[in-house]
Structure formats: C-alpha cells, structure tokens
Amino acid sequence: MAASGTCLLWSYCGRGWSRAMLACRLPGFRSSSSGGPLGARLLSHEKQSTETHFGFETVSEKEKGGKVYHVFESVAKKYDVMNDMMSLGIHRIWKDLLLWKMHPFPGTQLLDVAGGTGDIAFRFLNYVQAQHQRKQKKQLRAQQNLSWEEIAKKYQSEEDSLGGSHVMVCDINKEMLKVGKQKAHAQGYKAGLTWVLGDAEELPFGDDKFDVYTIAFGIRNVTHIDQALQEAHRVLKPGGRFLCLEFSQVNNPLISRLYDLYSFQVIPVMGEVIAGDWKSYQYLAESIRKFPSQEEFKEMIEDAGFQKVTYESLTSGIVAIHSGFKL
C-alpha cells in the first residue's frame, strides 16, 4: 500500500524509466494520511481481525494481503509465460475481447488496476492508436489540397499518435510493475503510459478522474472486494465504465469436471516445472473456486453504485467480462 501522504509514480523519461515520489496532494492524486477520513477508514480496517480465505485456507484479513503479495512477487518473471501455458494462449483472446467491448476512442483516460505486466495497457494503446490513425487517414482523404510535407508531419507526430489517450497502470506489487516496465521498454511503448504503485482498496487518485477502469484477473485476489469496487466507482468520471475480466463459474457439468481435473492436477505441476513454484499455482486454482459466481458478482458491482451492470461468460464460463457504468 502506498505510504502515508505519498504515492509511488513510475513514469517514462527520455533516458529510461525513473522512479519519482510525488505528494498525493498533486492534481489527480489524493492524500491517504491518517489525519483524514481515508486514513481513519484505513485504521479501522487494520483493527479488524475478521477471517477470510486464501485459496482454501482460512487466514486473517491482514495476513491475506501479505500472502497474495508473496505469490505475485514469486511468479512475476514467469507470469506471462505461465498464462500462455495454462490457457493454451486463450487468455490473449479473452483480453482482446475485453478491449473490443471497451471500444476506447482517442482521448480516453484509462485506469488499469492490477495490470502490472501491461497486457491490457499495451492492447489499449494499440487500439486507440489504430483508431486515431484511421481518423487521420479519413481526414487526409478529405483534404486533397495538403502538401506532402503537411501529410508527413501529421503521420510522424508521435505526440499526437494516441489522440490524447493515456493509460495509468496501477499495481500493488513492485515486481509485477518491474516486469511490465521492462516489456514496455522492449516493445517500444513510451507515450501515453504511466506506472503507479498503489492498492486497489485505497487508490491514490482523486474523484472523477478516469473514463474507464479495468481490472483483469486481479479482483479475486483483493481482500475486500466490495471496497475495491467502491474505489473503482469513486475514481471514474460520471458516465465512466467499469470492466472486469475474471475467472468465473463454469456452466457446463462435463467441462466443469475436466476443468477441475486440469486446474488441480496439471496447473500446479506446470507451475513447479516452469516457474519453480507449486504453491502459488495451487493458490491460483483454489482462489478461482472461492470467487463469487457471475450473478453474485453482478450484485456486488451494483451494490457499489454501478448501473446497467451486465456480464458475458466466455469459454463456457471459465471467465466472464463484467461491465457497469457510473451514472
């Protein structure tokens, strides 16, 4: 969780990635000092000794956060490889479908929570850049009298290549962010991208800041899901959209049995062989079974204040995309 009164902001600069400590009183960020209501809320949660689940294990709420952090710290370097192996590459299609459902336009301000390795962020940047280029071409075709210098200038303007769009990747785990930044550097993503170390339950942003909030395969790892949903609602602008891609409840009995067999007998073995970590991938399989069903999660999203809440089950319900609006 971000330190009191401050947040860790990772940004790209001309000579590489640099880490800057910014006061949360800057525009777009808010303070979480113990003197204010947010700090009081935080302290009240720390005093609670309520039990919760870590996979199939019963732990205290305070203990769960540390355990989840250790899981993702352990698997960060092999996270993307394991995603490909476990899903046979299908996770890429699921994430593409999330972007198609979002259908962002140039100028969209996206907050991607638990997005450490950048999969959603990079897809977003590719999508809005393609949208902006199509818009540019349409405008250029309508302006036949432009000189070749003017045309070249429009195409070469990197600053304008996203049409003002920006994605803020927020993750609580430093190692996951590190992997994401390395990928961004290797793949040439520079403009329109910022990395922030922060907690989904206590986002270091002001109210009404983003057009879209996404969280992919992350919300089931949050200790207080209801609080994370309330934070999503808070930081979205009026009219903003919440989108969540998460493992869900399989709706075909035969596929469900096969899926259980694969999850508990194969995935942990893969985790041991590829990532050297059996326990983390055993937790993965267990955490999926503890997550609410599609209908139950839909009700939780509505309870957080979202309207027009819907979901779409994919691959027989192995995952689902949930959508809601702040109206």
N, C-alpha and C positions, 0 to 999 in steps of 0.2 A: 504494500500500500504506500502511496506517496507520503513523504514526510510532512509533518505539520506545517501548513502555511506555504508549502512549496510543491512543485511537481517537476518531474524529470522530463525534459523535452529533448528528443533526438531530432536533429534536423540535418539536411544535407547542405554542405557548403562546397565551394569550388575546389578545395584541396582534400576533400574526403568527408567522412562522417565525423561530426564533433558532438560532444555532449554538453548541454548547457543547462544550468539550474536557473529556472525562472520563477519569480514570485507569482503565486496564483492570483494576485490582485491585478495582473496584466489583463487587458481586454481579452475576453474569451475564456479566461480561467477564473476559478473561484477559490477562495481560501477554505481550508478544512481545519483551521486552528481550533483548539479545544474551547476557545472563548465564545464561539458562535454556536448556533443551533446544530450545524453539521457535526461539530466536534462533540457536542452533547449527545447527539444521536450515536456517534461512534463509540463514546464511552459507555453508553447504555448497552450497546451490543457486546462490548468487551466484558461487561459484568454478568452477562447471561452465561449460564452453564448448561444450556439446552443441548441435548444429544442430537446427532444427525447421522447420516450414513456416509461412509467412504467405501464405495462399492457395496459389498455385502457386510462389511464390518461396521459396527456401531462405535462412533467416536464423538468427542465433544466438538462443538462448532468451531472453537478456537483451534483445535488440533487438525481439523479437516483442511483448513487453509494451508497449513504447512505441508501436509501430506500431498495435496494436489500440486503445490509449488514444486516439491521434490520430483514428482512424476514427470512434469514437463521440463524441468531442468535436466533430468536424466535422459529424456528421449529427444531433446531439441535437435541435435545434429542429424539424427536419423528419422526425424518426424515425417518429412516429405516422402522419403523412400518407403517407409512403412505404410503410409497412406496408399501409395501406389500398389504395394504388395497385398495389403489386407483387402482392398476393394477391387483389385484387378484393374485399377485405373478408373473405375466408375465414379470415384469422388470428383474427378475432373468434370464429368458431365453434370453431376449434381451442382457443382459450383457455377458452371456455365448457365444452368437453368436459373440459378438464383439471380445472376446478372440480367438475364433476359426478362425475368419477372420484374426486376427493379427498373429496367429500361431507363437508365440515367441520361440526362441531357447535358450538353455543355453548360458549365456553370454550377453543376450540382456539388454540394458540400457533403461529403460522406464521412461518417464516423464508423470505423470497423473495429469492434471490440473483440478481444481475444484473437486478434488477427496477426499474431507475431510473425509468422513466416511469410506473410504478404500475399497469399494466394488470391484472396478476394480483392485486395488493393490493386494488384497488378492487372487483374481482369477488368476492374473498374477503369483504370487508366487507359487500357487498350480500347475499351468500349467507347468511352467518351471521346478519345482521340479519333477513332474511326467515324463517330457521329459528326465531330467537328470538321473533319476532312471532307465528308460528304456534303456538309453545308457549304464549305468553302468552294468546292467544285461547282455546286449549283449556282452560287453567287457569281463565280467567274464566267460560267457559261452565259449568264445573263448580262455580263459586262464585256461585250465583244471588243470594245474600244481600248481595253487596257494594254499597255506595252508589256513586252516580255520581262522587263526589269521589275515592273509592278507585280506581275504574276509570280515571278521567282521570289520576290520579297515576302509575299504572303505565305508561300509554301515553306520558306526557310525560317519563319519566325517561330522559334521553339517556345518562346514565352507565351505565345498565343495558341499553341498546338492543342491545348486542352479546353480552350474556350472559357477559362476561368475556373474550371473544376479543380477540386482538391480533395484528397483523402487523408484522414488522420487515423493512423493505426495505433490503437491503444491496447496494451497487454500488460499484465501484472508480472510477467516472467522475463527477466533480463536476457536469459539465454535464448528464448524464442525470438525476442526482438533482435538480438545479435545475428541470428541466422537470417532473419528477414532482411536486415540491412545489407548483409553480405550478398544475398541474392539480388537485391535491388541494384547494388553496385555492379555485379557481374553481368546483369541483363540490361544495364543502361537506363534504369529508371531514376530520373533526377527531379524533374519539375512536378509540382502538384502532389508531393508526398512528404508526410511528416510522421515521425515515430514518437510515441509518448508512453512512458512507463506509468501505468495507472490501474486502479481497481474498478471493476465493473460495478461494484456495490457503492462506490464513492467516486464517481467520475470527476476529474479535475477540470471541468468546463462549466461555463455559465449556462443559464437557462436559454432555451430557444436558439441554439447555435447551428444546428445541422438540418439538412434536408432529408437525409436518410441515415438510419442506424442499422448496421448489420452485425450479426454475431453468428459465426459458423462453427459448429461442433465445439462450442465453448460454454454455453449457458448451463449445461448439466453439471459442470464442474464448480459452479458458483455455490457458495454455502447458503446464501439467502437469495433464491431466485426471484422472489417477489420484490426484494429491494433493487435488484439489478434491473428488473422491468420498470420499476418506478423511475429509476435514474435514466433509463432509455427514453421514457416519456418526457422527463424534465428537459433533457438537452435537445430534443427535437423542436424544430420550429412548428408553429401551428400549420397544419396541413402536411407535416412531415410523416415519413413512413418508417415503420419498424419491420425488419425482415430477419427471420431466424431460420437457419438451416441446421437441423439437429437429428440425431438418431431418434427413432420413434418405435411404435408398436407394429410389428408385422401382422398383417390381416389375413394371411393365408396359412392354415394349420400345417400343411406339409412343408412349406417354405420356412415356417417358424421353427419346426423341429430341425431341419437341415441347418438353419442359421444358428441355432443354439449349439449344435454339434461343432460347426465351424468356429464359432466365437470362443468356445471354452476349450476345445481340443487342438485347434490349429493356430489361432492368432497368438496365444502366449508362446507357443513354440517358435513361431516366426519372430516374435519379439526377442526371444533368447538368442536365436541364431543371427539375426540381422543387427539388432540393437544391443544385444547383451543384457537384456532386461526383461525377464519373465513377469515379474510382479506388476510392473507398470501396465503391461498389456492385459494382464488378468484383471486389473482395476478397470481398464477401458471396457472390457466385456461386461463386467458387473455394473458399472455406472450406467450403461445403456439400459439395463433391465430395471434400474431404480428410477429412471426418468419418467415423468408423467406421460400418459397416452396423449394422442393428438387432441382429443376432446377436452381432457383435463388441462392441458397446457393452453389451449384456446381460452378456457375460462380464466386462467391466471393472467393472461395477456389483457383480457377485458377488465379484470379487477384492477389492473394497473392504470386504467383510464383510456385504453385504446378503443377505437371504434372500427366498424367494418372489418372485424377480425375474421380471417379465413385461413385455411391450410390446404396444402396439396401434398398427398402422400406420393412418394416416389419409390420405385423398385419394391412394390408390394408392401410398402410401409416401413421398409428398413430405415428410411429417412423421410422427413417431411419439411416442407417450407411453410412457415407461418408468417402471415402478413397482417399488419394493423396500422391504423392511421391516428395521428393526434389531431382531432378536430374540435 
